[in-house]
Amino acid sequence: MNADVHDVERDATAAKSSRGSSRQPLSVSRVIAVALMMLLASSVSAQDQDRASFVPDVVKKVILDPTTYAPAVVAWEAMRLDWRTSQVFFQNGWSERNPRFTVSGLKDDVAVGYAAGNRQILTDAFANLRLSLVNNASERVVERLLLPRYPNHRKLLRTIGWIERSAMASFWSYRLSAGHFRQWQENQRRAQQLGYN
């Protein structure tokens, strides 16, 4: 029994001494492991902060960008002018050609009321705004993703983004409003010819 106790004590002493001798390398490896984890955690934290600031930055830039609102505002004004100058014709028995603005939903029928037409115009303006929001948000996301990749070309990337947003805003503004502006002018000319003023 004494031999067993001595063996256990000797094994415990050997374990203590082996731990003592390997303590320094183990300590250094722990320091290295802790330093690596802290380094990784700080880079992940920085990435999280970068990701966290990504969405608010894109949202802010889209909201403050006038090209987000231009197509919707221009189209809304063009449709409103067209609708307002068409009212005199409806009061004199003319029919509406646009099925979205008729009571039955058919072409060349009785027009909806002035307020209902204004609601339809507002609905269309919000649909146009969504188009601009999607375009500008996607452009800003692409720009934001490319800037870290090409840090020496920041000005070029931002200029290309501005050109794209301006070109799309111009295109959609024209596409959505040109016909309504023409119709507004035609309505004014025709109403004057027919003496409806």
GIURDA-V605509 format. One record per helix or strand. SS is the DSSP state (h for helix, s for strand). FROM is the first residue (numbers start at 1). TO is the last residue. If there is no record, write none. Layout:
# GIURDA-V605509
ss->[SS SS]
from->[FROM FROM]
to->[TO TO]
This chain:
# GIURDA-V605509
ss->[h h s h s s s h h]
from->[2 66 96 99 102 109 111 114 151]
to->[64 91 96 101 102 109 111 149 194]
